[in-house]
């Protein structure tokens, strides 16, 4: 999956779920943020495997952290977006 396809799928998921989330790419990762106040939501880092990304959340330490202690959560992009949309850990700072 190339960068343009990842961006298109992020935007399509956001549109299908009411909008309000922006993204930018930095250091090979896609950073999702709330458009209303620019609060960070999640970071998606492609891992080079077919369609998979490592998910991080914005922690109380004011930095990106893995959502588990076992080397991070890796999911297919569509699963990752759904997980972010439905898990409150990503929305604590918004």
N, C-alpha and C positions, 0 to 999 in steps of 0.2 A: 504494500500500500504506500503510495507516495504522499508527500506533505499536503498537496492540494486536496487529495481525497479525504485525508483526516480532517482538514479544516471544513470541507463541505459536509462531512458527517456530523461534526460538532454543531455547525450552524443548522443543519436539518433537524437534529434532535432538539435544539433550543427552540426553533420555530414550531415544531410539533407539540412542544410543551409550554407554549405561551410566551416565549421570549424572555428577555431581561438579562441574559448572560452574554458577556463578551469574552473574547479570547485574544491572546497574542502569543507569538512564539519567541522563546528565548532559550539559548543554550540547548537546543534540540528538544525542548519540551513545550507542550501547549499549556498555557496558564489560563484558567477560567476565572472570571471575576464577575461580580454583580454590577451591571451597568448603572444602577441607581446611585451607588456610592463608591464604586470601584473596590469594594471589599473582595479579597481573594477567596476563592471557593475551593479549587482543586488544581493539581498539576498532573498532566498526563505525559509520560515519557515513553515514546515508542521504544521497544526493546529489540527490534530487528527481526523478531519472529512474526510470522503471518498475522497481522491485525492485532497484536497484543501490545498493551501499554501497562506501565507501572503507575499506580495511583498514589498520590500524596495529598495531604490536607494541610491547611494553614493552622498551625498549633498555637497554643497559649504562649509558647516561647517565641512567637513572631518569626517562625521559619517553617519551611516545608518539611513534613515528616511522613514516614510511611504509616499506613493505617494498621499495621501489625508489627510484631517484634521478630518476625521470622524472615526478614529480607524483603519485605514489601509484598503488596497484593498485585498480582499480574492477572489481567482479564482481557478478553477481546474488547475492542473499542466500544461496541454497542452495549455490552454488558457493563463496562466501566461507566459509561454515561448514565445508564439506568441506576447503577449503584450510587453514583454521586447524587442523582436527583432524589433518591429515596432514603438517604442516610444522613441523619442530623449532624454527624461529626463535621461534614463539609459546610454546614450552614451556621455554625456557632458564631463566627465573626462577621456575618453579614447583617 
